[in-house]
Amino acid sequence: MKRFLIQAKAFDGRHPWCGDVALALVSAAASVSASPALDSLTVPFVVLVNGAVAFRRCCPLTALVVAVGGITTLAALATAGRLPAPWTFLAAWILLFAVGRRRPGAFIVGAPLAAVTALAAFLAPAGTPEAALTERWSSFLPIAAMSLAALLAGSQVRITSETIIRRREEAMRAAVNDERARIAREMHDIIGHNLSVITSLANGGSIAVRSSPGDAARVFAEIGAVSRTSLREVADVLRLLRAPDERLEAAPPPQPNWRQFAALVDSVRFAGLRISFESSGELSSLSAGRRLAIYRIVQEALTNTLKHAGPGASVTVTVASDSEATFVTVADDGGPGEHARSAPAAEPGHGLIGMRERTEAFGGWLEADGTVCGWRVRAWIPHERPEGLG
C-alpha cells in the first residue's frame, strides 16, 4: 500500500492535470447522484461548478469564485421556482480547501465565499425551492460548517507545511554554522600551531646563522618542512568549503597515528622545547574522530606552551589508551625567566574552547589549569559514549 501511494504521488507530480480532472469527475458524479433530475438548464451549471475543480492548483481562488458563482446562480433560479437546485457543494469544499492550502491570508479571502455558499444552501435546499424554514436551516448549518472546516483545514495544512519547511531550513542553517565553527577550529589549530613552530624556528635560525651555519641550515630546512605540512593541512580543511561534488572527489586526510604524534613532538622539540613523550596502548582501534580530537588536543596544548612558556620550557606529553578510554596529559614547567607562568588566563581562548568542545563531543572531559610553576592540560575521552548523553 505504501509503495502504491508513493508511486501515485510521483505520477501526480509528473501529470498534475490527470489528478485534477479525475477529481473534477468524482465531484461531478457526486453532484449528479445527490441531485434531483437535471434538465438542460441545470447541466451547464453543474459542469461549470465541477469543472472549476480541475483548476484547483493553477488558480484556486479564481476557480472558487467561478464555482460559488455557479452555485449562487442555481440557488437563485431555484428560488424563482424555475427548477430544483442540484447539490454541488462538494466542489465548493474542494476549492475552499485548495484556497486555504495555497494562499496566505486565505481566511480573509475564502470566508466570504464560504458564507455565500452556505447562504445558497439556505435559499434553495436541493430539490425543494419551497422548503420550510426549519428545512432551510437544517440544510444551511451543515453546509456552513463543512465550508468553514474545508477552508480551515486547508489553512492548517499550509501552516504545517510552512512550519516544517522553516524548521528544515533552520536545521540546515544550524548545520552550516556548526560546520563553519568546526572548520574555524581546524584552521585555528593548524595555522596557530605551525606558525608558532615557524616563529620559534626563525628566531633560533637568526641566531644560529651567525654562530653555527650548519645548525642554521637545518633550522631553515625544518621551517620549509613545517610550512609544507601546514599548506597540506590547510588545503585538506579548505576542501570542506568546496562544492559537494568536489568534496566527494577529494581524498580524506590520513587519520593521526603514533608516527604522526612523534612527528608533531619532533617539530616542536626542534623549535626549542624540551619534550618528554610517553605513549601506551593502540590508537588504530579508535574512531577517526577520536584520534583527530586527541591529536588536536596535544597540538593545541604544545602551541600554547610555545606561545606562553617560550623556548627552553620543559613539557611532558602522555597519551595512554586502554580498552575503555584514552587519557591525555600535557604539562609544562612554565619556562625560564620572563616567560614563566603559573596562573590561568582570565578568559579562555579559542583554542581552549575548541579542545573542550572536541572532548565533550565524545562524552569526555578536559581540564586546563595552572600548576605550581607551569600549566597542565588533561583530557579523558571514552572509546564508547556514556549512556544518557545526547
C-alpha positions as CSV (number, residue, x, y, z in Angstrom):
1,M,0.0,0.0,0.0
2,K,2.8,2.4,0.9
3,R,4.6,1.6,-2.3
4,F,1.4,2.3,-4.3
5,L,0.9,5.7,-2.5
6,I,4.5,6.7,-3.3
7,Q,4.0,5.7,-7.0
8,A,0.7,7.6,-7.1
9,K,2.3,10.7,-5.6
10,A,5.1,10.5,-8.1
11,F,2.7,10.1,-11.0
12,D,0.6,13.1,-9.7
13,G,3.8,15.2,-9.6
14,R,4.6,14.4,-13.2
15,H,1.0,14.7,-14.5
16,P,-1.0,17.0,-12.2
17,W,-3.7,17.6,-14.7
18,C,-4.7,13.9,-14.6
19,G,-5.4,14.0,-10.9
20,D,-7.3,17.4,-11.1
21,V,-9.5,16.2,-14.0
22,A,-10.2,12.9,-12.2
23,L,-11.2,14.8,-9.0
24,A,-13.5,17.1,-11.0
25,L,-15.2,14.0,-12.5
26,V,-15.6,12.5,-9.0
27,S,-17.1,15.8,-7.8
28,A,-19.5,15.8,-10.8
29,A,-20.6,12.2,-10.2
30,A,-21.3,13.1,-6.6
31,S,-23.4,16.1,-7.7
32,V,-25.4,14.0,-10.2
33,S,-26.1,11.2,-7.7
34,A,-27.1,13.6,-4.9
35,S,-29.3,15.9,-7.0
36,P,-32.8,15.5,-8.3
37,A,-33.3,15.0,-12.0
38,L,-31.3,17.5,-14.1
39,D,-32.7,19.4,-17.1
40,S,-31.0,21.2,-20.0
41,L,-30.7,24.4,-18.0
42,T,-29.2,22.7,-14.9
43,V,-26.5,20.7,-16.7
44,P,-24.3,23.6,-17.8
45,F,-24.1,25.0,-14.3
46,V,-23.3,21.6,-12.9
47,V,-20.5,21.2,-15.4
48,L,-19.2,24.8,-14.7
49,V,-19.1,24.3,-10.9
50,N,-17.5,20.9,-11.0
51,G,-15.2,21.8,-13.9
52,A,-13.7,24.5,-11.8
53,V,-12.2,21.8,-9.6
54,A,-9.8,20.9,-12.4
55,F,-8.2,24.4,-11.9
56,R,-7.7,24.0,-8.1
57,R,-3.9,24.1,-8.3
58,C,-3.1,26.6,-11.0
59,C,-5.7,29.3,-10.0
60,P,-7.6,28.1,-6.9
61,L,-9.2,31.5,-6.0
62,T,-10.5,32.1,-9.5
63,A,-11.9,28.6,-9.6
64,L,-13.6,29.1,-6.3
65,V,-15.2,32.3,-7.4
66,V,-16.5,30.6,-10.6
67,A,-17.8,27.7,-8.6
68,V,-19.5,29.9,-6.0
69,G,-21.0,32.0,-8.8
70,G,-22.5,28.9,-10.4
71,I,-23.9,27.6,-7.0
72,T,-25.4,31.0,-6.4
73,T,-27.0,31.2,-9.8
74,L,-28.5,27.7,-9.3
75,A,-29.9,28.8,-5.9
76,A,-31.4,32.0,-7.4
77,L,-33.0,30.0,-10.2
78,A,-34.4,27.5,-7.7
79,T,-35.7,30.3,-5.5
80,A,-37.5,31.8,-8.5
81,G,-39.2,28.4,-8.9
82,R,-38.0,27.6,-12.3
83,L,-36.0,24.4,-11.4
84,P,-34.9,22.3,-8.4
85,A,-31.4,23.2,-7.1
86,P,-28.8,20.5,-7.7
87,W,-26.3,19.5,-4.9
88,T,-22.9,20.9,-6.0
89,F,-21.3,21.7,-2.6
90,L,-18.5,19.1,-2.8
91,A,-16.8,21.2,-5.5
92,A,-17.0,24.2,-3.3
93,W,-15.5,22.4,-0.4
94,I,-12.6,21.0,-2.5
95,L,-11.9,24.5,-3.8
96,L,-12.2,26.1,-0.3
97,F,-9.6,23.6,0.9
98,A,-7.3,24.4,-2.1
99,V,-7.6,28.2,-1.4
100,G,-6.7,27.6,2.2
101,R,-3.8,25.3,1.2
102,R,-2.2,27.5,-1.3
103,R,-2.9,31.2,-0.4
104,P,-1.6,33.1,2.6
105,G,-4.4,35.0,4.3
106,A,-6.8,32.5,2.8
107,F,-9.4,33.0,5.6
108,I,-9.9,36.7,4.7
109,V,-10.5,35.8,1.1
110,G,-12.3,32.5,1.5
111,A,-14.6,33.2,4.4
112,P,-16.9,35.5,2.5
113,L,-17.1,32.9,-0.3
114,A,-17.8,30.1,2.2
115,A,-20.6,32.3,3.6
116,V,-22.1,32.8,0.1
117,T,-22.0,29.1,-0.4
118,A,-23.8,28.4,2.9
119,L,-26.4,31.2,2.0
120,A,-27.1,29.4,-1.3
121,A,-27.9,26.3,0.7
122,F,-30.3,28.2,2.9
123,L,-32.1,29.9,0.0
124,A,-32.6,26.7,-2.1
125,P,-32.3,23.3,-0.4
126,A,-31.7,20.7,-3.1
127,G,-34.9,19.8,-4.9
128,T,-37.2,21.8,-2.6
129,P,-37.4,25.5,-3.6
130,E,-40.5,26.0,-1.4
131,A,-39.0,24.3,1.7
132,A,-40.0,25.4,5.2
133,L,-37.7,27.5,7.4
134,T,-36.7,24.5,9.5
135,E,-35.6,22.6,6.5
136,R,-33.6,25.6,5.2
137,W,-31.8,25.8,8.5
138,S,-31.1,22.1,8.5
139,S,-29.5,22.5,5.1
140,F,-27.7,25.7,5.9
141,L,-25.9,24.6,9.1
142,P,-24.1,21.5,7.9
143,I,-23.1,23.2,4.6
144,A,-21.8,26.3,6.5
145,A,-19.9,24.0,8.9
146,M,-18.3,21.9,6.2
147,S,-17.4,25.0,4.1
148,L,-15.7,26.6,7.1
149,A,-14.0,23.4,8.0
150,A,-12.6,22.9,4.5
151,L,-11.2,26.4,4.5
152,L,-9.6,26.0,7.9
153,A,-8.3,22.5,7.1
154,G,-6.5,23.9,4.0
155,S,-5.1,26.8,6.0
156,Q,-3.8,24.4,8.7
157,V,-2.1,22.1,6.1
158,R,-0.4,25.2,4.6
159,I,0.7,26.4,8.0
160,T,2.0,23.0,9.0
161,S,3.9,22.7,5.7
162,E,5.4,26.1,6.1
163,T,6.5,25.3,9.7
164,I,8.1,22.0,8.5
165,I,10.0,23.9,5.7
166,R,11.0,26.6,8.1
167,R,12.3,24.1,10.7
168,R,14.2,22.2,8.0
169,E,15.8,25.5,6.8
170,E,16.7,26.4,10.4
171,A,18.2,22.9,10.9
172,M,20.2,23.4,7.7
173,R,21.4,26.8,8.8
174,A,22.4,25.4,12.2
175,A,24.3,22.6,10.5
176,V,26.1,25.1,8.3
177,N,27.0,27.2,11.3
178,D,28.3,24.1,13.1
179,E,30.3,23.1,10.1
180,R,31.8,26.6,9.9
181,A,32.7,26.6,13.6
182,R,34.3,23.2,13.2
183,I,36.3,24.4,10.2
184,A,37.3,27.5,12.1
185,R,38.6,25.3,15.0
186,E,40.5,23.2,12.5
187,M,42.1,26.3,10.9
188,H,42.9,27.7,14.3
189,D,44.6,24.5,15.4
190,I,46.6,24.1,12.2
191,I,47.7,27.6,11.5
192,G,48.2,28.6,15.1
193,H,50.4,25.6,15.8
194,N,52.5,25.7,12.7
195,L,53.0,29.5,12.8
196,S,54.2,29.2,16.4
197,V,56.7,26.5,15.4
198,I,57.9,28.5,12.4
199,T,58.3,31.6,14.6
200,S,60.3,29.8,17.2
201,L,62.5,28.2,14.4
202,A,63.0,31.5,12.7
203,N,64.1,33.2,16.0
204,G,66.6,30.4,16.6
205,G,67.8,30.4,13.0
206,S,68.5,34.1,13.0
207,I,71.0,33.5,15.9
208,A,72.4,30.2,14.5
209,V,73.1,31.7,11.1
210,R,75.9,33.9,12.7
211,S,77.3,31.3,15.1
212,S,76.6,27.9,13.6
213,P,75.8,27.9,9.8
214,G,75.2,24.1,9.9
215,D,72.5,24.3,12.5
216,A,71.0,27.3,10.7
217,A,70.7,25.2,7.6
218,R,68.8,22.5,9.5
219,V,66.6,25.1,11.1
220,F,65.6,26.6,7.8
221,A,65.1,23.2,6.3
222,E,62.7,22.4,9.2
223,I,60.9,25.7,8.6
224,G,60.3,24.6,5.0
225,A,59.1,21.2,6.1
226,V,56.7,22.7,8.6
227,S,55.4,25.2,6.1
228,R,54.8,22.5,3.5
229,T,52.9,20.4,6.1
230,S,50.9,23.4,7.1
231,L,49.9,24.1,3.5
232,R,48.8,20.5,3.0
233,E,46.7,20.5,6.2
234,V,45.1,23.9,5.3
235,A,44.3,22.5,1.8
236,D,42.6,19.5,3.4
237,V,40.4,21.7,5.6
238,L,39.6,24.1,2.8
239,R,38.3,21.2,0.7
240,L,35.4,21.2,3.1
241,L,34.4,24.6,1.7
242,R,34.2,23.4,-1.9
243,A,31.1,22.3,-3.7
244,P,29.6,18.9,-2.7
245,D,30.7,17.2,-5.9
246,E,34.3,18.5,-5.5
247,R,34.4,17.2,-1.9
248,L,33.4,13.8,-3.0
249,E,36.4,13.7,-5.3
250,A,38.8,14.8,-2.7
251,A,40.5,12.1,-0.7
252,P,40.1,12.4,3.1
253,P,43.3,13.3,5.0
254,P,45.1,10.5,6.8
255,Q,44.0,10.0,10.5
256,P,46.6,10.5,13.2
257,N,48.6,7.6,14.4
258,W,51.6,7.2,16.7
259,R,54.0,8.1,13.9
260,Q,52.3,11.4,13.4
261,F,52.3,12.1,17.1
262,A,56.0,11.5,17.1
263,A,56.5,13.9,14.1
264,L,54.4,16.5,15.9
265,V,56.6,16.2,19.0
266,D,59.8,16.3,17.0
267,S,58.7,19.5,15.2
268,V,58.0,21.3,18.5
269,R,61.2,19.9,20.1
270,F,63.2,21.3,17.2
271,A,61.6,24.7,17.9
272,G,63.2,24.8,21.3
273,L,61.0,22.9,23.8
274,R,62.4,20.1,25.9
275,I,59.7,17.4,25.4
276,S,59.2,14.1,27.1
277,F,56.7,12.0,25.1
278,E,55.2,8.9,26.6
279,S,52.6,6.7,24.9
280,S,50.9,3.4,25.6
281,G,48.0,1.4,24.1
282,E,46.8,1.3,20.5
283,L,45.1,4.1,18.6
284,S,44.2,2.2,15.4
285,S,41.0,0.8,17.0
286,L,39.7,4.2,17.8
287,S,37.2,6.1,15.6
288,A,38.7,8.7,13.2
289,G,37.0,11.5,15.1
290,R,38.5,10.4,18.5
291,R,42.0,10.1,17.0
292,L,41.8,13.5,15.5
293,A,40.5,15.0,18.7
294,I,43.4,13.5,20.7
295,Y,45.9,14.8,18.1
296,R,44.4,18.3,18.1
297,I,44.4,18.5,21.9
298,V,48.1,17.7,22.1
299,Q,48.8,20.0,19.2
300,E,46.9,22.9,20.8
301,A,48.5,22.4,24.2
302,L,52.0,22.4,22.8
303,T,51.2,25.5,20.8
304,N,50.1,27.3,23.9
305,T,53.3,26.2,25.6
306,L,55.3,27.7,22.7
307,K,53.4,30.9,22.9
308,H,53.3,31.4,26.7
309,A,56.2,29.5,28.2
310,G,58.6,30.2,25.4
311,P,61.7,28.2,24.2
312,G,63.6,26.4,26.9
313,A,60.4,25.2,28.7
314,S,60.2,21.5,29.6
315,V,57.0,19.7,28.6
316,T,55.7,16.2,29.4
317,V,53.2,14.7,27.0
318,T,51.4,11.5,28.0
319,V,48.9,9.7,25.8
320,A,47.6,6.5,27.4
321,S,45.0,4.4,25.7
322,D,43.4,1.3,27.2
323,S,40.3,-0.8,26.4
324,E,37.9,1.9,27.7
325,A,39.3,5.4,27.2
326,T,42.3,7.5,26.3
327,F,43.9,9.8,28.8
328,V,45.9,12.8,27.6
329,T,48.2,15.0,29.8
330,V,50.4,17.9,28.6
331,A,52.2,19.6,31.4
332,D,55.0,22.3,31.2
333,D,57.2,23.9,33.9
334,G,56.5,27.4,32.8
335,G,59.8,28.1,31.1
336,P,62.7,30.2,32.2
337,G,62.7,33.9,33.0
338,E,60.0,36.2,31.9
339,H,58.1,33.5,30.1
340,A,57.3,31.7,33.3
341,R,53.6,31.4,34.2
342,S,51.6,29.9,36.9
343,A,48.1,31.2,36.6
344,P,45.4,30.6,34.0
345,A,44.3,33.3,31.6
346,A,41.4,35.5,32.7
347,E,39.3,34.4,29.7
348,P,39.6,31.1,27.9
349,G,40.9,31.4,24.3
350,H,39.5,29.9,21.1
351,G,42.0,27.0,21.3
352,L,41.0,26.0,24.8
353,I,37.3,26.2,23.9
354,G,37.9,24.1,20.9
355,M,39.8,21.5,22.9
356,R,36.9,21.3,25.4
357,E,34.3,21.0,22.7
358,R,36.2,18.2,21.0
359,T,36.4,16.3,24.2
360,E,32.8,16.8,25.3
361,A,31.6,15.8,21.9
362,F,32.7,12.2,22.7
363,G,31.4,12.3,26.3
364,G,34.7,13.1,27.9
365,W,36.1,16.0,29.9
366,L,39.0,18.4,29.8
367,E,40.8,20.4,32.5
368,A,43.3,23.2,31.9
369,D,44.8,24.9,34.9
370,G,47.9,26.3,36.4
371,T,50.3,24.3,38.5
372,V,53.0,25.5,41.0
373,C,55.3,26.5,38.2
374,G,53.6,26.0,34.9
375,W,50.5,24.8,33.1
376,R,48.7,21.5,32.7
377,V,46.1,20.2,30.3
378,R,44.3,16.9,31.0
379,A,41.7,15.2,28.8
380,W,39.8,12.0,29.1
381,I,38.0,10.6,26.0
382,P,36.0,7.4,26.4
383,H,36.0,4.9,23.5
384,E,32.2,4.5,23.8
385,R,30.0,7.4,24.5
386,P,28.5,7.0,28.0
387,E,24.8,6.2,28.2
388,G,22.5,9.1,28.9
389,L,24.5,11.6,26.8
390,G,22.9,13.0,23.7
